[in-house]
Amino acid sequence: MVENPKELLVGLLQGNVHVYDDGSMEVPGVVSGAWYDAAIFSDHGWQVTVGPTIDADARVLDLGAHHKGYDEAIQVTVWVLEKRGVDYTPERLRFSLIHEVDRVLLKAVNDPDPTVDHVNVSGWVDRDEPENGILRSDLTVLVEYQRARST
């Protein structure tokens, strides 16, 4: 049973998101359920954060109300800091990260967990913070799952 869809997304993404610089070297990064952390960028080129929940719908699935279906829209944010002396442009790294998150979640789109029906990136929007040197994109990830009523 899904206890927390955000933890499921973190689990799917951790260790599976890989992006590379212009010299084909992997750029290290962090996937977490926490918000942006500037300290991460001293050793890493990017951060992907999972949460908050943007929207959620619930519905009864059967006559006896034994099962409910849930559709949650969860924000997944890609963060790239503009840095000097790196072998990539921040814009290209962000683009690669968006598509890498999409690739990882598309691989798990159907039945990523015994109790989750679907997980899918449905769209994204860039929300850069030039005054802070941050390139940021908010992705919307839809997670569909069911729960049985406890007796």
Short mmCIF file of the C-alpha atoms (twelve columns), coordinates in Angstrom:
data_MODEL
# 
_entry.id   MODEL 
# 
loop_
_atom_site.group_PDB 
_atom_site.id 
_atom_site.type_symbol 
_atom_site.label_atom_id 
_atom_site.label_alt_id 
_atom_site.label_comp_id 
_atom_site.label_asym_id 
_atom_site.label_seq_id 
_atom_site.Cartn_x 
_atom_site.Cartn_y 
_atom_site.Cartn_z 
_atom_site.pdbx_PDB_model_num 
ATOM 1   C CA . MET A 1   0.000   0.000  0.000   1 
ATOM 2   C CA . VAL A 2   1.255   3.472  -0.858  1 
ATOM 3   C CA . GLU A 3   2.005   5.289  2.350   1 
ATOM 4   C CA . ASN A 4   3.400   8.375  0.679   1 
ATOM 5   C CA . PRO A 5   3.539   8.903  -3.108  1 
ATOM 6   C CA . LYS A 6   6.357   11.444 -2.662  1 
ATOM 7   C CA . GLU A 7   8.554   8.777  -1.064  1 
ATOM 8   C CA . LEU A 8   7.757   6.494  -4.009  1 
ATOM 9   C CA . LEU A 9   8.944   9.194  -6.444  1 
ATOM 10  C CA . VAL A 10  12.126  9.830  -4.454  1 
ATOM 11  C CA . GLY A 11  12.793  6.069  -4.472  1 
ATOM 12  C CA . LEU A 12  12.244  5.811  -8.227  1 
ATOM 13  C CA . LEU A 13  14.547  8.762  -8.964  1 
ATOM 14  C CA . GLN A 14  17.376  8.226  -6.444  1 
ATOM 15  C CA . GLY A 15  20.291  6.468  -8.073  1 
ATOM 16  C CA . ASN A 16  18.585  6.446  -11.481 1 
ATOM 17  C CA . VAL A 17  19.027  10.062 -12.641 1 
ATOM 18  C CA . HIS A 18  22.255  10.469 -14.627 1 
ATOM 19  C CA . VAL A 19  23.289  13.552 -16.602 1 
ATOM 20  C CA . TYR A 20  26.607  14.310 -18.276 1 
ATOM 21  C CA . ASP A 21  28.741  17.352 -19.024 1 
ATOM 22  C CA . ASP A 22  30.064  18.255 -22.467 1 
ATOM 23  C CA . GLY A 23  33.057  15.939 -21.933 1 
ATOM 24  C CA . SER A 24  30.780  12.929 -21.218 1 
ATOM 25  C CA . MET A 25  31.607  12.933 -17.514 1 
ATOM 26  C CA . GLU A 26  28.697  12.381 -15.147 1 
ATOM 27  C CA . VAL A 27  27.615  15.496 -13.252 1 
ATOM 28  C CA . PRO A 28  26.861  14.510 -9.624  1 
ATOM 29  C CA . GLY A 29  23.599  15.580 -8.044  1 
ATOM 30  C CA . VAL A 30  21.100  14.876 -5.294  1 
ATOM 31  C CA . VAL A 31  17.466  13.699 -5.313  1 
ATOM 32  C CA . SER A 32  15.567  14.415 -2.106  1 
ATOM 33  C CA . GLY A 33  12.218  15.142 -0.556  1 
ATOM 34  C CA . ALA A 34  13.612  18.363 0.903   1 
ATOM 35  C CA . TRP A 35  13.510  21.861 -0.579  1 
ATOM 36  C CA . TYR A 36  16.454  23.486 -2.381  1 
ATOM 37  C CA . ASP A 37  19.659  23.461 -0.351  1 
ATOM 38  C CA . ALA A 38  22.436  25.827 -1.506  1 
ATOM 39  C CA . ALA A 39  25.057  23.804 0.418   1 
ATOM 40  C CA . ILE A 40  24.525  20.858 -1.946  1 
ATOM 41  C CA . PHE A 41  26.008  22.857 -4.818  1 
ATOM 42  C CA . SER A 42  29.470  23.006 -3.286  1 
ATOM 43  C CA . ASP A 43  29.952  19.355 -4.350  1 
ATOM 44  C CA . HIS A 44  27.102  18.783 -6.828  1 
ATOM 45  C CA . GLY A 45  25.892  20.300 -10.074 1 
ATOM 46  C CA . TRP A 46  22.160  19.814 -9.563  1 
ATOM 47  C CA . GLN A 47  19.357  18.937 -7.172  1 
ATOM 48  C CA . VAL A 48  15.947  17.378 -7.806  1 
ATOM 49  C CA . THR A 49  13.348  17.870 -5.068  1 
ATOM 50  C CA . VAL A 50  10.047  16.025 -4.711  1 
ATOM 51  C CA . GLY A 51  7.024   17.834 -3.269  1 
ATOM 52  C CA . PRO A 52  4.766   19.551 -2.450  1 
ATOM 53  C CA . THR A 53  1.457   18.072 -3.568  1 
ATOM 54  C CA . ILE A 54  -0.125  20.513 -6.028  1 
ATOM 55  C CA . ASP A 55  -3.539  18.886 -6.289  1 
ATOM 56  C CA . ALA A 56  -5.263  15.669 -5.202  1 
ATOM 57  C CA . ASP A 57  -8.559  14.029 -6.087  1 
ATOM 58  C CA . ALA A 58  -10.162 11.035 -4.403  1 
ATOM 59  C CA . ARG A 59  -13.134 8.964  -5.491  1 
ATOM 60  C CA . VAL A 60  -14.981 5.855  -4.324  1 
ATOM 61  C CA . LEU A 61  -14.403 2.988  -6.753  1 
ATOM 62  C CA . ASP A 62  -17.137 0.498  -5.845  1 
ATOM 63  C CA . LEU A 63  -20.660 0.349  -4.442  1 
ATOM 64  C CA . GLY A 64  -19.653 -0.737 -0.967  1 
ATOM 65  C CA . ALA A 65  -16.979 1.955  -0.776  1 
ATOM 66  C CA . HIS A 66  -14.369 -0.718 -0.106  1 
ATOM 67  C CA . HIS A 67  -11.825 0.973  -2.388  1 
ATOM 68  C CA . LYS A 68  -10.906 4.562  -3.137  1 
ATOM 69  C CA . GLY A 69  -8.879  5.839  -6.056  1 
ATOM 70  C CA . TYR A 70  -6.495  8.760  -5.729  1 
ATOM 71  C CA . ASP A 71  -4.923  11.036 -8.317  1 
ATOM 72  C CA . GLU A 72  -2.164  13.236 -6.923  1 
ATOM 73  C CA . ALA A 73  -0.291  15.923 -8.807  1 
ATOM 74  C CA . ILE A 74  3.106   16.279 -7.181  1 
ATOM 75  C CA . GLN A 75  5.668   18.964 -7.955  1 
ATOM 76  C CA . VAL A 76  9.144   17.721 -8.825  1 
ATOM 77  C CA . THR A 77  11.634  20.578 -9.112  1 
ATOM 78  C CA . VAL A 78  14.908  20.550 -11.030 1 
ATOM 79  C CA . TRP A 79  17.520  22.992 -9.678  1 
ATOM 80  C CA . VAL A 80  20.731  23.949 -11.489 1 
ATOM 81  C CA . LEU A 81  23.105  26.608 -10.185 1 
ATOM 82  C CA . GLU A 82  25.025  28.763 -12.648 1 
ATOM 83  C CA . LYS A 83  28.666  27.936 -11.879 1 
ATOM 84  C CA . ARG A 84  31.985  28.978 -13.346 1 
ATOM 85  C CA . GLY A 85  34.604  26.487 -14.432 1 
ATOM 86  C CA . VAL A 86  32.248  23.646 -15.299 1 
ATOM 87  C CA . ASP A 87  32.078  21.775 -18.584 1 
ATOM 88  C CA . TYR A 88  28.378  22.354 -19.287 1 
ATOM 89  C CA . THR A 89  25.930  25.173 -19.743 1 
ATOM 90  C CA . PRO A 90  23.306  25.371 -16.991 1 
ATOM 91  C CA . GLU A 91  20.527  25.536 -19.592 1 
ATOM 92  C CA . ARG A 92  21.646  22.289 -21.239 1 
ATOM 93  C CA . LEU A 93  22.061  20.565 -17.878 1 
ATOM 94  C CA . ARG A 94  18.548  21.594 -16.840 1 
ATOM 95  C CA . PHE A 95  17.119  20.371 -20.159 1 
ATOM 96  C CA . SER A 96  18.946  17.042 -19.697 1 
ATOM 97  C CA . LEU A 97  17.643  16.718 -16.125 1 
ATOM 98  C CA . ILE A 98  14.025  17.352 -17.136 1 
ATOM 99  C CA . HIS A 99  14.218  14.674 -19.787 1 
ATOM 100 C CA . GLU A 100 16.118  12.294 -17.525 1 
ATOM 101 C CA . VAL A 101 13.432  12.567 -14.819 1 
ATOM 102 C CA . ASP A 102 10.825  11.971 -17.537 1 
ATOM 103 C CA . ARG A 103 12.800  8.945  -18.837 1 
ATOM 104 C CA . VAL A 104 13.087  7.365  -15.379 1 
ATOM 105 C CA . LEU A 105 9.394   7.872  -14.591 1 
ATOM 106 C CA . LEU A 106 8.279   6.766  -18.081 1 
ATOM 107 C CA . LYS A 107 10.189  3.525  -17.541 1 
ATOM 108 C CA . ALA A 108 8.030   3.008  -14.434 1 
ATOM 109 C CA . VAL A 109 4.817   4.515  -15.888 1 
ATOM 110 C CA . ASN A 110 2.691   1.395  -15.381 1 
ATOM 111 C CA . ASP A 111 2.775   -0.410 -12.044 1 
ATOM 112 C CA . PRO A 112 5.859   1.246  -10.516 1 
ATOM 113 C CA . ASP A 113 4.797   -0.269 -7.191  1 
ATOM 114 C CA . PRO A 114 2.312   -3.060 -6.385  1 
ATOM 115 C CA . THR A 115 -0.218  -0.479 -5.190  1 
ATOM 116 C CA . VAL A 116 0.419   2.323  -7.710  1 
ATOM 117 C CA . ASP A 117 -1.336  2.220  -11.072 1 
ATOM 118 C CA . HIS A 118 0.510   4.975  -12.953 1 
ATOM 119 C CA . VAL A 119 3.160   7.636  -12.522 1 
ATOM 120 C CA . ASN A 120 3.685   10.152 -15.310 1 
ATOM 121 C CA . VAL A 121 5.278   13.560 -15.981 1 
ATOM 122 C CA . SER A 122 2.415   15.634 -17.362 1 
ATOM 123 C CA . GLY A 123 4.233   18.916 -17.948 1 
ATOM 124 C CA . TRP A 124 6.694   21.490 -16.678 1 
ATOM 125 C CA . VAL A 125 7.373   25.206 -16.504 1 
ATOM 126 C CA . ASP A 126 10.644  27.105 -16.106 1 
ATOM 127 C CA . ARG A 127 10.809  29.401 -13.078 1 
ATOM 128 C CA . ASP A 128 14.354  30.778 -13.167 1 
ATOM 129 C CA . GLU A 129 15.751  32.951 -10.413 1 
ATOM 130 C CA . PRO A 130 18.419  35.008 -12.239 1 
ATOM 131 C CA . GLU A 131 19.076  37.214 -9.212  1 
ATOM 132 C CA . ASN A 132 20.255  34.060 -7.393  1 
ATOM 133 C CA . GLY A 133 21.939  32.404 -10.396 1 
ATOM 134 C CA . ILE A 134 19.464  29.502 -10.275 1 
ATOM 135 C CA . LEU A 135 17.793  27.748 -13.175 1 
ATOM 136 C CA . ARG A 136 14.688  26.008 -11.885 1 
ATOM 137 C CA . SER A 137 11.945  23.995 -13.560 1 
ATOM 138 C CA . ASP A 138 8.803   22.723 -11.851 1 
ATOM 139 C CA . LEU A 139 7.550   19.427 -13.260 1 
ATOM 140 C CA . THR A 140 4.064   18.126 -12.555 1 
ATOM 141 C CA . VAL A 141 4.010   14.376 -11.906 1 
ATOM 142 C CA . LEU A 142 0.689   12.552 -11.722 1 
ATOM 143 C CA . VAL A 143 0.506   9.539  -9.421  1 
ATOM 144 C CA . GLU A 144 -2.597  7.305  -9.526  1 
ATOM 145 C CA . TYR A 145 -3.161  4.722  -6.817  1 
ATOM 146 C CA . GLN A 146 -5.858  2.915  -4.826  1 
ATOM 147 C CA . ARG A 147 -6.453  2.078  -1.206  1 
ATOM 148 C CA . ALA A 148 -8.742  -0.460 0.391   1 
ATOM 149 C CA . ARG A 149 -10.879 0.551  3.337   1 
ATOM 150 C CA . SER A 150 -9.656  -1.016 6.542   1 
ATOM 151 C CA . THR A 151 -12.275 -3.019 8.410   1 
# 
